Every structure is written in structure tokens, then in C-alpha cells.
Amino acid sequence: MEYQFDTAIPVLERTPRVLSALLSGLPDPWLKASEGPNKWTPREILSHLIHGEQTDWIPRVEHLLQHGDRVAFPPFDQEASVRAGEGEAVPALLERFQSLRQASLARLRELGLGASDLSRTGRHPEFGVVTLSQHLSTWVAHDLGHISQVVRVMSRQYRSAVGPWIAYLSLLRSE
């Protein structure tokens, strides 16, 4: 599937609501669960998504529109992304993510981009020349990947508790 605004934006609009449905009101053991050392918790994934709204998706769209592929995007700081929500309660992080995402999508609409703009190019600091279509497609896939990650991290907390049923639960097995 190629990127299309009318099919991609509905996914991007839903991500904050999906995460809110998954994480709101959960006890801390779920929010602080991880798959091991140096692996992100659901709370850290949420912080990462917030940081992306602030420094990646729309800022890079605007950078691409302004500079084309002459000037590389500023690098994305993974460590800062995980620390973006330190000290904030998960309900506040969920609310902030929702607000930032709404602002990002409003800005995307304001830019008035169309199908002909999707072939415009920018420069990624690691990958080199990329298209606007690739960047926007990555935004959608990135959201879905992190939703999947939250679900996987949470489900794997019961890896040993399910006993022999693990044979039927592919999400719990390391494959």
C-alpha cells in the first residue's frame, strides 16, 4: 500500500485513543513492565511517542519542505525520547500525547499537501535522501509498531503464568 493522506490520517488519529484504552487506570506493574534490561516499558514507549511528536514527525516534514535534501534532518535522540516524560503520571502523559498528536495532524492539514508533494525529498542523517511519502508512511508504521510493542511487553508478563498454553500464544514465545 502506498501512502495516502485519507487512509493514513485515521490511523494516526486513533493511536492516542488506543494507548489510552490500553494504559489508563492500570496498576504500576503493567506500566513499568519490560522485556528485560534496557528494554522499554509501556510508560517509556509513551514518552518516546511524545518526544517524536515534538521533534520528529511534523518538524521533519517542515524541514523537508524548507530545505529539501540540501540539509539533513536533525538527528533523533532516542535516549532523550525515553526521558521525555520522566516524573509525569501516565494519565498526564496520555493527555499530552493526545494534545500533541491533534496539533501535529492539524498542522499537517494546514500545510495543504497533496499527492504531488509525496515525492518531495529530504535528507535523513543516516539513510540519505528520503521522500515525504516514506517519512509519512514511517509515522504510521511507527505508531502501529509501538502499539504492538506495548501489547507484547504487557502480554509477556504472563509468559510463565500461562503454563502449557504458551504453545498457542505466539506473542509470548521468542521467535
N, C-alpha and C positions, 0 to 999 in steps of 0.2 A: 504494500500500500504506500503510495506517495503522500507526502504531507499535503493536507488541505485544511484551511482555516476552519471550515464549517464542521469538520469531523474531529479535529484535534482539540479545539477550544472546549467542547463539552467534557472531555476527559480532564483537562486542566482545571476546569471549574469544579469538578467533583472531588479532586484529591483532598482538599482540606476537610470536606464533609466525611469522606471515607475514613480518614485518620481520626477525626473527632469521634465517629461511631466506634472505631476500634479501641481508642485510648481513653476517652472521657470516663471519669469515675472509677478507673481501675486502681487497685491497690499497688503500692510501690513495687512489690516483687515483679509484677508484669512490666512496669515501665522501666525498671533498672536491669531487666534480664538481658543477658548477652549469650553469644555462642562460644565465648571463651575470651582469653586475654586479647586486648587490642581489637576487639570486635565491638561494633556499635550496638547500643541499647535502643529500644524504640524512642526513648526520650532524646538520645543523641541524633537519631535519624531525623526527628522533627527539627532539632536545632540546625542540622545540615540543610534541610529544605528551606528554612527561614533565611539562612545565610545566602543560599542560592537565589532567593527572591531579591535580596538586597544587592548582590554583587555579580550575579551571573546572567540570568536569562534575558531580561529586558535591557540591563546595562550593555550586554554584548550585542543585542540587536541594534541599539542606538550607536554603539561603537562601529559596528559593521556599516551602518548606513552613513555614518560620518566619514570614516576612514577607508572603507573598502578593505582591500587586502594589503594596503601600504603599511599599516601599523597593526602589530599583533595585539590581540586581546590581552588585558592584564591577566596574569596567572590566577587561578582559583586556589585559595589557601584551604586545604582540607582540614587542617588542624583548627584553624580559626572557625571553620564551619561547625565543628562539633562543640566548640566552646561558646557559640553564639547565644545560647540560651541558658548558660550557667546561672544558677541562683533563681531562676524563674520556675514557677509551678507549671505543670503540664497544661492545666486549663488556660493559663495566660499565654503559653506558647501556641496552643491550638488557635486561640483567638487572634494572636498576632499573625500567624501563618495565614489564616483566612483573610485578614485585612490586607496583608501584603499581596497575596495572590489576586484578590479583587482589584487592587491598584495596578498590578502587573498586566492583567487582562484588559483593564480599562485603557492603559497606555498602549497596549498592542492594537486595540481598536482605534485609538486616536491617531496612530501612525498611518492608518488607511492603506495598509499594504495589501497587495493583490497577488494573484498567481504569477504575474510577470516579475514581481520582486523576489520570488523564491530562488531565482538563480543568481542573485547578487552574492558577491563573495566577500569574505573577511579572512583574517589570518589568526588561526589558533596557535598559541605559543608552542604546542607540542606537535600538532598534526599538520600545520601549514595551512594552505588555502582550503577553506570550507565554504559551503553555501549557506545562505539563510535557511533554506529548506532543511538542510542537515541539522543546523543548530536547533530549529524549532521542533523537528522530529525527535531530537535527542531529549528535549524538555519533556515531551510526552512519555517517551520510553523510560526516562529517568524517574519520573513520578511513579509509573507502574512498577518499575524495579524496586523502588523503596517501599511501596505498599506491600509488595511481595516479601521483601526483606523483613518488614515488621511482623507480618503473619508467620514467616518461617522462624524468626527468633522466638516469638511467643510460643508457637507450637512445640518447638524443640525443648521447651522447659519440661514437657511431659514425656520426653523421649524414653526414659527408663520406666516411667509410671504405667505406660500402656502395655507393658509385657509383650506377649507374643503377637498382639495386634500390629506391632511395628511392621510386620510383613506386608500389611495392607496400607500402610501410611507412608507413602513415598516422601512426603515433606519432612518426615522425621529421620529418614535414612540419609547417610552421607553417600551421595552418588557422584 
